[in-house]
Amino acid sequence: MADFDHRLFLAATAAAVATPNVASGLEATKIMDWQTMSLDARNAAFNNVAHVGPDIARQKTEAWAAESAKLREQRPKHLNLAYGQGERTKWDLYPASDPKAPCFVHIHGGYWQRGSREIFACLADGVLARGWSAALPGYTLAPDASLTQITRELRTAFDWLSAQSASHGIEGPVIISGWSAGGHLTAFMLDHPKVAAGLSISGVFELAPLRDSPHVNDKVKLTEVDIESLSPIRLPGVNKPLAIAYGTSELPAMIGSSRDFHAYRSQSHLPGPLIPIVKTNHFTVLDELRSPNGSLTRAVVRLAEDSAR
């Protein structure tokens, strides 16, 4: 991966469902010249809302928000716990009856410029039904924060969790999950001492193409330093279990991102499966996390088991 050409955009083809040749790391992808693509093509490559349709994306988001509001109303005791000085630098905690139960931490998505912990609380439904604890951190959004600042905030958040979670009835091992931008942040936070394992869902692990995608970078404003220091596929692999999931009906670029990152980790024999969720898109893939028996909920449970060995 060290010789990756930053000028090239990597998009998986439909035929790239076979396991990549990890000797090269990228042989299962189609390499396109990002600089010769039109602005519309650049925007479309990672535009998940446009891919599924704005109405469908809005309906799913509104449904998550409504279900999350119910959960927060039912369990208000440990909400809005500040870990920093910002308006959004807060935790929502949902302790289990057993303090030693595993804790599921979910980092929300929205291309680092949208979303909130309040909207995505319902994604903890599956693990809460299994008797786990759950926790969701917020973070300052772009353009008010750079991606570097966002990652620093989350490190502070997990430092706070290490120091304060026991006082809120959470003492078990932490398994982190994240979707979309949160999938990227999950991979980036895997090395924190508080984290035992992770599940990255539909993440972007090479940031260079997003620099040329105006619908993302007009607000995120990625710099070369951001790209070099915050792209998980450019960083040393973390020897903890990391499951990497994606929907098979997602954009080819999103599929390629997950497959390439799994191949990159596989080169170093780092643990964690690649999980394609059949016939799901960037939004419906999360249905498998909300159910106690959903494939992604089961993956989270297996991560806890694997990390305890």
Steps between C-alpha positions, in 0.01 A plus 500: 500500500794734545535545124132599450478784245306783664379619158311181434149424606439140602153368426409133530335343198201274529732211424718580800302275730777242499767523768765758405854393432654629820850480353420815308208606718313664214471248216127454562429867432465698184738795499359817348674829443324720753634819344340429163155434644234768479386685810167318481675164488718587798198604702302190403776257589448536877158668510299244692188715531479554125559129442202381708291811436451800731146394598610152609798641691278754674239239590762272655660785693165625630407146608831462688449837668146410612606164645804658664283765664293223659810331640639824639165580661486154660858516629587865578722451806843496334456731200689815392809428709769750402848373419616834353407864475314488168125496454516154340785346701274287716422135569169319523534186715259210535631276781395136520372346822833314519789749522739233364299451180675602177446857387409582139620845392364639173658794316250668270551576131409787268830571321628678813258789427155359588338267751501478876503253786133585559396380153683168517425384856259237362794311349568377854162322511644166394773481763284651775254216443790260558576652838796714394575858589518759223652844454502761224745792481437826320764712330526843341405496133675650198546780406513603866763230557765349277525124476817522707305678775219243478741212555659684792159555655422130475829408665403733783156335505649154543740628766193630684326165457801321648494725805126547553301208361521291818331778696208465257476122533709400195805285573501243219717482187429762233416397143477800268293528186455774247316558175616697196721779639464319831643191332812698422513634857455150640805375311696805611404456868572126512840561660355674808574295816132504600396327177504120477371457142308681228244477220538746211185518288519655152800714585748696289856403586696688231414869519677629190203453261273699732724804462375518141137436594345843558187376678734375773802726488326835466442471876756245620789675319744211514866598489795291388590459866150371574517253215842367595441482875131407519452243221493164682628321190820706518564432869654200678240233561360455851516145632147487634193338341337729246201378301442695177147496358330645194176464307528321166268760342718794603698721266799319345738749661359423846526126442855542374596703805395222740653223290831680454532575871427141592762387248747747648446361849517144370852560371609525865272215612297736717177349637149577384262385228372673187119495517300572184134553588307375200245723327546796733601855416682764702192560716320166520823326609439645849181295536732209580633687803167593658371145532627281789552221247612716208818398324686810617381462859625141492830628361533738795438213741765288326747788525451511875556126519808510277658792685455319833706199389 
